């Protein structure tokens, strides 16, 4: 139920993001979802890709700073209140969300939310009790 | 192994007597052969006849880097050029280089003190010495080269750079002694990691590191990454080059080869000689050099002298690791800051590579101190919060040691320039404004 997310450290200078995108593109790695956290000095690019191993290999070989993190992807109905329904049980059980990002699926009326928890196991447990089934990793990589 | 036990383990009283005799001779020669010295002695009101024993050294005026500039190129030579067999020059960051000359005998003495250095760190004739200091006008390469030959080791004259090739030969030739700058040793470790070469399997035994300031923390890092004992060595071209002082296997201070190079520690502001154990500016007098008898040369290096006996059996005084220079001291918002202090803080913070650049700038009238440090892949986190915490921790540590606040910038690994020689770690852009 856990999805592997790739994070890349980006120094705040022009062309850094393009560089990473080009490396992945040339290696035939397709980006499924992404989010960019930025501060005054640096950014952290978080990616869900179709081929994690290949992406890590390509980026590390090019000298990029890369880390892998387990995240959880959940489908939510693409309508008002969809996200709240997922977050409420987590809040009730005091499971902390570090960050999240979302994207809308191409051929359905659903959105996918990628969530990063400090305690993934606890989060999965809460979601299960609330009757929410996270997406399988393979499904997310091939969305 | 002690290369020259007669002098290296000499009774201190006898040594002082020899130092006194040699000083008398060298002072007379400087006075008679070098007009610059004669003028300086006269201005200072001292005559060679006033020098009877080594304690009289305090009567003599100091020699400074400025004197070398004035004398460019050969004004400090005490012999005619036909007796000079070699010159070296140090890179002049401001204008002309500093030129030094050697007679045949000077080269022989230099080879011996470099061989003593190698033996001091555990080198023997059975060893393979890879010299990765630069060859050429810089004294590092040729100095250690001649020292290696004098010791009887097999010398591999690699010079600096070409790191992949260095590693290949290290493996193929069974290099056991490595001589280079400490930052280059870390670069070798980094490149070996990239190439997937396990340095721990190599025959490396001892590293002779000098020519730039480094710290105990850096030593720990080098010894962890390379399978060798990291020996701190000291020298400077104005005195002779490498081979002025070296740690022994005790790694507890650098034995000064004081039958040739007489050390003093002075208060850099007043010029007054300080007692053993007190930190100040290191001053050297070359007691035996023919071509350039340098008297009381102010090195600008800050250290202290230790007179306590050493377990290795050598009787020479030891100098502590150089902790800074009187001239690389930065004054930021009125506070004295040494790059070595900044380095020692960074070394304590886990996950920070030992590569950094210090940028001093002005924003309005205020000096701004920025420290760029490389983040290692091990501590990189996908959470901004954790990265900011790391930065905050460095900033706090820095503040507690320096007493002023610094802006910490996290840089990507391997983006800070690796220097093959002396690392250029300080960029002061205040003067350019």
Interface residues (C-beta under 8 A of the other chain):
Chain A: X5 X7 X9 X10 X11 X37 X39 X41 X42 X44 X46 X63 X64 X65 X66 X67 X69 X98 X99 X116
Chain B: X375 X377 X380 X381 X382 X383 X384 X385 X387 X388 X409 X410 X411 X412 X413 X414 X415
